[in-house]
Amino acid sequence: MPKKTASFEENLEELNEIVENLENGGSPLKKSLDEFQKGLDLIKQCSKELETAELKIRTVVKKDE
């Protein structure tokens, strides 16, 4: 069964939780590093989705002109 891809909003929410956890500290170094890496991956995914959305918006606006 294929893995369900998280939505932009779900990824952003998870990223916010990771940032909050890292800011609060208290986690072991290994867990913090793993969360940091996961956060970087989420940032890449979110950025890619935003770029795709921006391209779609530019295309629609250009067609409308």
C-alpha positions, -999 to +999 in steps of 0.1 A: +000+000+000+015+034-010+024+058+018+000+088+021+018+120+013+013+147+040-003+179+029+015+213+030-004+222+061+004+189+079+041+193+070+041+229+083+024+219+115+050+191+121+078+216+113+064+241+139+063+213+165+099+204+157+110+240+160+092+243+193+108+211+207+143+222+196+138+257+211+126+242+244+157+219+246+158+191+270+159+163+244+190+141+240+215+152+214+207+123+191+169+130+191+176+167+185+198+159+156+172+136+141+145+162+146+167+189+130+172+166+099+135+159+097+129+197+099+153+203+070+135+177+050+101+193+058+115+227+048+125+213+014+091+198+009+073+229+018+095+251-003+090+228-033+052+230-028+053+268-025+073+271-057+048+249-075+019+270-062+037+302-072+043+289-107+006+280-111-005+314-099+019+331-123+005+309-151-031+318-143-024+355-139-005+355-172-034+337-190-058+363-175-039+393-188 
